[in-house]
Amino acid sequence: MRSGHQHERFTNPNSRLLGVNLHRFTEIEQHADNYEIASEFGLSLREVKSLKNRIERN
């Protein structure tokens, strides 16, 4: 079975999710709203919401 770049990016535990440092993300998440987080990391609001959901699941 062939695996692409996206598969490696999300299954490799050493890689950062969507290129975001999750430790920094959780620090900022506590005191900033979604718009501020999106502008800080260069993400869309949808990607910020997705990251928050993924963090809550883990």
N, C-alpha and C positions, 0 to 999 in steps of 0.2 A: 504494500500500500504506500502510495506517495504521500508525503507530508510537505506542506508548504511553509513559507516563512511565518504566516500567522499562527500555524499550529505550534511551531517551535517557540514563538514569542509568548504564547499563553501557557504552554506546558512546561517550560523550563523554569524551575523554582528560583533560579538565580537572576532571572531577568526582571526588569521593572515593568509593571503593568502599564501599558500605554506610554511608556517612557517617563513615568512619574515616580518620584521617590515617595513611597508610601508612608514612611516615617514623617517626612515633612508635611505630607498631605494631611495626616491625622492631627498634627500639631496645629495647622492652619484651620482645619475643619471645626475645631472647638470654638473659635472666636470670629470666624468670617462666614459670610453668606456664600451661596453658590456662585454668584456673579464674581465676587472677589477671588474665589478659588480658581475659577475658570480663567480670569485674567492673569493670575499669578503663574499658572502652569501652562498657559497657552492652549487650553482645552475648550471644547464647547460645553454649554450647560448640560447637554445630554450626556456627554462623557463624564462630567462631574457626578451627575446623578447615578450613572452606571457604576462608577468607582465606589460611591457610598454604599450602594446595594451590595456590591461584592465584598466590601469590608464587613458589613453587617452579617453576611452569611458565614464568614470565617471566624 
